[in-house]
Amino acid sequence: MTLELVDVVNEAGEVIGTVTRGEMRQQRLPHRCVYLLVFNTKGELYIHLRTQTKDVFPSYWDLCAGGVVSAGEDFLTGAKREGREELGVKISPEPLFPFRYEDAKTIVHSVVYRVIHDGPFQLQAEEVVQGEFVPMEKLEARLSQDCFTPDGLCVLAEARRLGVREFIRFRGPRQETVPHHVVPQTLE
């Protein structure tokens, strides 16, 4: 079995070293990851239940597919790989905004992507228990009913703050440019 290597980054998101995924988690080292907001053509958001064996937020519902970017991998390549691994499909991710998240367990520098796909998905059994599309008008009720990952909730809040169309009302492909700033997000 090969150890998964992860790039460690500084405050600016620049790579400063490489460690194993286990070392990154044990030492709470800042690293890169990708978040995929997956919508179907009806504008419904795909959510999924994480397995109880996940190293961060086990058995939580998640608003985003995605994960840790491998050492030497760029964000887009990581996003496409995560789509293949977690959802079992080829995706065409569209970058929405850079995103930074930090809590007591993790520090990530990331890019949030939008994906349009109607499925069906071949879920990665080691990471995902089940998934479903939720109409945007029913999302708030769902958020108050189940436990969701805090980083996914922060992605949702930032997407709404930036006016990402799908969180207002689905209108088809997004035409605006992606802002090029790092958005600080912290949960205590």
N, C-alpha and C positions, 0 to 999 in steps of 0.2 A: 504494500500500500504506500503510495506517494504522499508525502506531507504537502498540504496546500500552503503555498507561499503567498504572502500579502505585502504590498508596499505600505510602509509607514510614511506619513506626511507631516509637514510642519503646519503652523497656523495659516500659512498662505495656500495650503493644499499641495505644496511641492514635495515630491518624493525625496526622502532623506535616508531611507534604508529599507531592508526587506527582512521579514520574520515569518515564522509559521503562523497559521491562523490561531493555533492554541496560545502561542506567546502573545499575539495581538490581544486576544480576549483576556488572558491572565493579567497582563500589564495595563490594560485599558489604553492601548496605543491608538492614536488617531490614524485612520485609514480611509480608503475610498470605497464608495458603494454606489449602486444605481437603484433608482425607484422607478417602477413602471406602472403608470396609471393606465389600466386596460379598460377600454370602452368597447361596447359592441356598436353596430351601426344604428341602433335605436337610442344611443346615448346613455345606456345603462353602464354603471361602473362594476367591474369584476372585483369581488372580495373573496378572500379565502381564509380557511382555518389552518393555522400552523400546527405542525405535529408537536407532541409533548417532548420530543427529543431535540428540538431546536436549541441552539446555544444562547439565543437571546429571545425573550418574549415567547416561551413555549406555550402552546395551547391558546394563544390569542388569535383573534381575527385580525386580518391585515387588509388595508385599503390598497396596498401596492404589492405587486410582484417585484422581484429583483433580488439583489444581494450584494455581497462583497466582490469588488473588482480584484481579479487575480494580479499577482506581481507582473509588471511589464505590460499589462493590458490597458488600453485606453477605455474611456467611459462607454463609447458607442459599441465597441467590441464586447465589453462586459455586459451591456444591456442586451445585445443579440444573444449572447451565450446564456444569460439568465432566462430569456424567453424560451430558448430551446430546452434548457434543463428543467425549469420549474413548470412551464406550461406545455412543453412537448411540441411546440409549433415554431415555424420560422416567422419572425416579426420584422416590421420596419419601424423602429422607434423614432419618434420625432422629439428632439430636445425642447423642453419647456423652460426650465430655469435651473441655475445652480442652487445648491441647498446644503446647509451645514446643520448638523444635529449633535447635541451633546446631552448626556444624562449620566447617572451614577455608574452605568455599565459600559457605555460606548461613546466614542467621538468619531463622527463621520463627516467627510467632505464628499459631496455627491452631486449628481445631476439627475433631475427628475425628467422622465420621458413620458410621452403620450403614445399609446398604441391603440390602433383600431383593429379588432379581430372578433369575429362572431363565434369562435370555437369551431368544433369541440376541441377541448384541451386534453392532453395526455398528462395528467398531473404527476409530479415527482413524488412518489409515495414516501420517501424519506423526509420530505419537507412539508407536504400539503396533504391534509386530511380530506378536505372537500372545498369546492368553490362554487360561486354562483354570481350571476349578474343581478344588480339591484337598481331599480329605477331611482334617479336622482331625487325625486320627490318623496321617496320612502327611506332615503339614506339617514336622515336625522333620527327617525324612530329607531332604526337599526343600531345607530351609534349609542343610543341611550339604553338599548336592551342587552348588548353584548360587550365584552371586553375587547378593545382594539389596541393594537400596538401604538405606543405614544409617538414614535417617529412618524408613522403613517398619518396619525391625527395632525401632526405638525405640517406634514406635506399638504394635507387637505386645507388647513388654515392658510398656508402660504399661497396655494393655488387660488383660493378664493380671494385673498388679499390682492393678488396680482391680476385678478379678473380672467383667469383661464376660462375660456368660454364654456367648457363642459360643466363647470361648477355653477354657472349661471343658468344656462340652457344650451343643450347640444345644438350646434349649428353647422356641423361639418368641419372640414379641415381648417385648422388655425392658420392665419396669414401673418400675424405679427412676428416681429423678430424676437429672439431670446435675449433677455437682459444679461449682461456680462458682469454681474457682481455676486459676491458671496453673501447669502442671506443668513445672518446669525439666528439660530434657534436654540433655545436652551429650556430644558425641563428640569426642575429641581427634584 
